[in-house]
Amino acid sequence: MSRLFLSTLALPIGAALAVTAAGRQILCQAAEIPGSEKAGAKEEKATNTKWWPGHEWKRPTRKQCNLTGSWKNELGSKMYLSKVDNQGNFFGEYHTAVSSTQKPIQTSPLVGSQHLDEDGQCTFGFTVNWKKFSDSTTVFVGQCFAEDGGKEELRTSWLLREKVNSLSDDWKATRTGQNIFTRIE
């Protein structure tokens, strides 16, 4: 079989006709031939290249995730976290963008702890006491992720406990949810 014939078999009919009409020749890649190794796989194994021989592909160094600083979630709530001490403790302030209370929202204190990791993808937890405008408390737990491009993200889950007046109302006192925080530059 000719190379032209083999190349046109691998293309959709319209493209194959256009290639044939133009007199062009397209070679089959090894991945298109049943039972063969993918094109360039031997070269990739031998040279540690991903795209082309002679250019080494290396994974970028992952940035350490740092909790310290200002963060904003998808609802518009903002928080500031202080420097984490050598025991993993930190404090800060949280300004929620949402509330079920009728009182004006105020910035509230938070206190937390971080697991100190070597790889910088730490887990953490913190508590926000809404005492300035509500009779509730929220605990957040999460993990800090630093992507290869340097973008940091805090993935959190939370429980909010609201004060209720009787044991019979206990069933409605706890809410749960998730938030994603990104750094405010």
N, C-alpha and C positions, 0 to 999 in steps of 0.2 A: 504494500500500500504506500501511496505517496504521503509525504508530510502534509500536503494541502488537504488530502482526504481525511486524514486523522484529525487535523485541526478543525475541520468543519463539523465533524461528528460531535465535538465537545461544545459547540456553540448552539444557541437557539437557531431555528431554521432561517429566520430573517437575517440574523447576523452572519450566519454561515454563507448565505447567498451573497450578501454584501461583500464579504471577504473574498469569496470566489470571483465575483464580478470585478473586484478591484485588482485581482491578481496578487493579493497579499498572501503571505505564508505565516501561519501561527503554529507554533510547536506545542504539542501536548505537554502538560506538566506531569510529573510522576504521580501526583495525587489523583489525576484523572484516569490512571491506568490501574484496573483492579489488581489487587495483590501486591502492589509495589509500595515502597516506602515513600512518604511525602517528600516533595521536592525540597532539597536543601536540608533535610533532617540529618544526614550524615555530616554535612558541613557544620551545622549548628552544634552537634555533639562534639565535633573535633575542635572547633574554634571558639565556642561559647558566644556565637553571634546569634542575633535574632532576625535581622532584616537582610543583611548582606555581608558577604565575607570581608574581612579586613576592618570591620567596625565592631568593636566589642560593646555589648549591651550590659550595662550594670544598673541594678536597682538603686534609685536615689536613696540617700540616707534619710531615715525617718526622723522628723523633728520631734523633740520631747514636748509632750503636752504640758502646759503650765496653767494651773487654775487661776493664778493671780491676775487680776484685772477686771475689766467690765465686760458683761455678757448680756445678750438679748435673746429672748425666745420668739417663737413664731406668733405668739399672741401680743407681743410688744412689751412684756414684762422685762424689767432690767434688774441686774444685780451687780454689785461690786464685791469681789473677794480679795481679802488682804493677802499678804505674802504668807505662804505656808511655812510654819516653823519646822525645825528639824525632827519633831515628833509627829508631823503630819497634820497639826491643828491649824485652823484658820477661822477667821470671823469676817463679817461683812454686813452689807445692807441689801435689802430686796425691796423693789418697788413693783408691786403687781399692777398689771393693766386691767385685771378683771376681779370682780368681787360681788358677792351676793348680799352684802350688808348695805344698809342705807346711809351709813356714815361715810364721810370723805376718805378716800384711800390715802394712807400715809406710808412713808418708807419705814420698813420694819427690820429689826436686827436679825442676823442669822449667825449660827455657829456650826462649825463642821470639822470633819476629819477626813484626811486623804490617806490611802494606802500608798506608801512610798515605793514605787517600782523602778527597776533598772531600765525597762524599755520605754518608760514615759507614757504608757497607756493606762493611767491609774484609775482605780475605782475610788469613789468618795461618797460621803453622805453629809447632809446638813439639815438643820432644823430652822424653820422660820417661825417666830412668835409674832402673831399679828395683834398683840395686846394694845397697840395704839388706836385701833379702830374696829377690832373684832374679838370675839371670844373663841378663836380657833388657833390651831397650830398645824403646820405642814412639815412633813419630813420628806426629803428628796434623797434618792440614791441613784448613782449613775456611774458612767465611765467616760473618761476624757479620751478622745481619739484625735490623733494628729495624722492627717493624710499626707501622702508623698509630696503634694504641692505646698505643704505648710499650713493648710487650712485646719483649724482646730474646731472641734465640735464636742459638746457635752450632751450625751444621751441620758435622759433621766426618767425615772418613774417616781410618782409621789403619792402620798396619802395625806389627805386633809381631814382633820378631826374637828368638828364643830361642836360646841357645847350645846347640850339639849337639857331640857328641864326635868325629864323623868326617864326611868329605865324603859318604859314602854316606847319611847321615841329613839332609843339607842340604834335601832335598825337603820335610821336615816342620817346618822351622825357622821359617817365616814364616806368620803369620796376618794376616788383614785383616778389617776391619769398619767400622761406622759408628755414631756416637753423636750425639744431639741434647742439647745442654746448655741449661738455662734458669737465669736468675739466681736466686740465693738471696737473698731479701729480708731 
